[in-house]
Amino acid sequence: MRDGTIDLEDFLEHIEQIKNMGSLSGLMDMIPGASGLKSQMGSVEFNDNEFRRREGIIRSMTPFERKNPDVINGSRRKRIANGSGVGASDVNKLLNEFKQSKMLMQAMAGGSGKAGNSMLRKLGL
């Protein structure tokens, strides 16, 4: 992770760690200033079921797919979706979120150099 490399096994591990900390709503209440942000967000709900859905999608992948998400093509997406009880669009959404997280990790590992700043700008950060 420090060198900016991350795979879906790491992503799954992070989901499990967050789940072990408690509900997202409860976590937001513990972060100084975040409870105010939570009230400003109003109707946005912190849905812990989303973590279970993501976990199910990743667990429906083979170990090879988790280590090499770029090999996931249309037929693999369909199999993963069927295995996890979601639609192919949900698998696509998770893979896109993973790619964004990976880019962020690479940008953070890149430090304050031009490459790191360039990636952060691409992510809108």
C-alpha positions as CSV (number, residue, x, y, z in Angstrom):
1,M,0.0,0.0,0.0
2,R,2.8,2.4,0.8
3,D,4.1,2.1,-2.8
4,G,0.7,2.8,-4.2
5,T,-0.1,-0.8,-5.2
6,I,-3.5,-2.1,-4.2
7,D,-5.6,-4.9,-5.3
8,L,-9.2,-6.0,-4.5
9,E,-7.9,-8.2,-1.6
10,D,-6.6,-5.0,0.0
11,F,-9.9,-3.3,-0.8
12,L,-11.8,-6.1,0.9
13,E,-9.6,-5.9,3.9
14,H,-10.3,-2.2,4.2
15,I,-14.1,-2.8,4.0
16,E,-13.8,-5.4,6.8
17,Q,-11.8,-3.0,9.0
18,I,-14.4,-0.3,8.5
19,K,-17.2,-2.7,9.3
20,N,-15.4,-3.8,12.5
21,M,-15.4,-0.1,13.7
22,G,-19.1,0.1,13.7
23,S,-21.8,1.8,11.7
24,L,-20.8,4.7,9.4
25,S,-23.4,6.9,11.1
26,G,-21.8,6.1,14.5
27,L,-18.3,6.8,13.1
28,M,-19.4,10.1,11.8
29,D,-20.7,11.1,15.2
30,M,-17.2,10.3,16.7
31,I,-15.2,12.5,14.3
32,P,-14.9,16.1,15.6
33,G,-17.0,18.3,13.3
34,A,-18.4,15.5,11.2
35,S,-21.7,15.4,13.1
36,G,-22.3,18.9,11.8
37,L,-21.5,17.7,8.3
38,K,-23.8,14.8,8.7
39,S,-26.7,17.0,9.7
40,Q,-25.9,19.3,6.7
41,M,-26.1,16.3,4.3
42,G,-29.7,15.8,5.4
43,S,-31.3,13.0,3.4
44,V,-28.0,11.3,2.6
45,E,-28.2,8.0,4.4
46,F,-25.1,6.1,5.6
47,N,-26.1,2.7,4.5
48,D,-24.0,-0.1,6.0
49,N,-25.6,-2.6,3.6
50,E,-23.5,-1.1,0.9
51,F,-20.4,-2.5,2.6
52,R,-22.0,-6.0,2.6
53,R,-22.9,-5.6,-1.1
54,R,-19.3,-4.6,-2.0
55,E,-17.9,-7.5,0.1
56,G,-20.3,-9.9,-1.6
57,I,-19.2,-8.8,-5.0
58,I,-15.5,-9.1,-4.2
59,R,-16.0,-12.5,-2.6
60,S,-17.7,-13.7,-5.8
61,M,-14.5,-13.1,-7.7
62,T,-11.7,-15.7,-8.0
63,P,-8.5,-15.0,-6.2
64,F,-6.9,-14.4,-9.6
65,E,-9.5,-11.7,-10.4
66,R,-9.0,-10.1,-7.0
67,K,-5.3,-9.8,-7.7
68,N,-5.7,-8.8,-11.4
69,P,-9.0,-6.8,-11.7
70,D,-8.1,-5.8,-15.3
71,V,-8.9,-9.3,-16.5
72,I,-12.5,-8.9,-15.6
73,N,-14.4,-8.8,-18.9
74,G,-18.1,-8.9,-19.7
75,S,-18.6,-12.6,-19.1
76,R,-16.7,-12.5,-15.8
77,R,-18.7,-9.4,-14.7
78,K,-21.9,-11.3,-15.4
79,R,-20.7,-14.4,-13.4
80,I,-19.6,-12.2,-10.5
81,A,-22.9,-10.3,-10.6
82,N,-24.9,-13.6,-10.6
83,G,-22.8,-15.0,-7.8
84,S,-23.2,-12.0,-5.6
85,G,-26.9,-11.4,-6.3
86,V,-26.4,-7.9,-7.9
87,G,-26.5,-6.5,-11.4
88,A,-23.5,-6.1,-13.7
89,S,-23.8,-2.4,-13.2
90,D,-23.1,-2.8,-9.5
91,V,-20.0,-4.8,-10.4
92,N,-19.0,-2.0,-12.8
93,K,-19.6,0.6,-10.1
94,L,-17.4,-1.3,-7.6
95,L,-14.6,-1.7,-10.2
96,N,-14.7,2.0,-11.0
97,E,-14.6,2.9,-7.3
98,F,-11.6,0.6,-6.9
99,K,-9.8,2.2,-9.8
100,Q,-10.4,5.7,-8.3
101,S,-9.1,4.4,-4.9
102,K,-6.1,2.9,-6.6
103,M,-5.3,6.2,-8.4
104,L,-5.6,8.0,-5.1
105,M,-3.2,5.6,-3.4
106,Q,-0.7,6.0,-6.2
107,A,-1.0,9.8,-6.0
108,M,-0.5,9.7,-2.2
109,A,2.5,7.3,-2.7
110,G,3.9,9.7,-5.3
111,G,4.2,12.4,-2.6
112,S,4.3,16.0,-3.5
113,G,5.9,15.6,-6.8
114,K,4.4,16.6,-10.1
115,A,3.0,13.2,-10.9
116,G,1.3,12.9,-7.5
117,N,-0.2,16.4,-7.8
118,S,-1.3,15.7,-11.4
119,M,-3.2,12.5,-10.3
120,L,-4.8,14.4,-7.4
121,R,-6.1,17.1,-9.8
122,K,-7.5,14.4,-12.1
123,L,-9.4,13.0,-9.1
124,G,-10.7,16.5,-8.3
125,L,-8.8,16.7,-5.0
